[in-house]
Amino acid sequence: MSQTSAPASEVDEHASFIKTPQQLIVVVLLAFLVPIFGIALVLQMVVGGHHAEPESLSPEAVSARIQPVGRVEVVDANAPRVLRSGEEIVKITCSACHAAGVAGAPKIGDKAAWGQHAKEGLDHLLQSAIKGKGAMPPRGGLPDLSDLELARAIVYMANQSGMNLKEPAASADGTIASAAAAKPEGKKRK
Ligand code: HEC
């Protein structure tokens, strides 16, 4: 009898490591929790995956990466646009020449040079900036600059150079409100 019962209990012990009700509860709980934890991890990877490098996956970054090497820019004068400040425009374009006074450009901060140019009035400065003057290309080489943006850039540079010009007011459509804006400056013409 003892010979048959002994191997039987051995077989039982090796068949399962669950011997007590507590162990069974632990195993059943783990059987639920482990897959749920795993699914949560995978979900987090899938849903939260794009947080890894948010900048590199933004629409702007992606379109910048896949944009063609050369492109033609069609400027639609009627398109709604975000107007940039004078300081911004000067930074991206005008300072290329006006920061160091390249090719005889009136240098930002050079009171005498700007005084010489500004005495003609903002309106006049704007007209020559629109058309281009001497070594300066039309609109400082940035054809999509609006007149208002150009005027703001001129006012910014002049005022950095000891002038006291006033930015022309913007009308609702983002253009210079009226000729009246430039008139006070225009009066200074001789
Ligand atoms: C490629 C170089 C260059 C860039 C870029 C440039 N300028 Fe000039 N700018 C010049 C030069 C050179 C002159 C002097 C022209 C002259 O008197 O012959 C000048 C003169 C001017 C004048 C005085 C015009 C006058 O009638 O007295 C204004 C105003 C002006 N620039 C505004 C701007 C603005 C605003 C920008 C940016 C949107 C800009 N410039 C970008 C080279 C540049």
Boltz pocket constraint, residues with backbone or C-beta under 6 A from the ligand:
constraints:
  - pocket:
      binder: B
      contacts: [[A, 89], [A, 90], [A, 93], [A, 94], [A, 95], [A, 96], [A, 97], [A, 98], [A, 102], [A, 103], [A, 104], [A, 105], [A, 106], [A, 117], [A, 118], [A, 124], [A, 125], [A, 126], [A, 128], [A, 129], [A, 133], [A, 134], [A, 135], [A, 136], [A, 137], [A, 139], [A, 140], [A, 141], [A, 142], [A, 145], [A, 150], [A, 153], [A, 154]]
      max_distance: 6.0
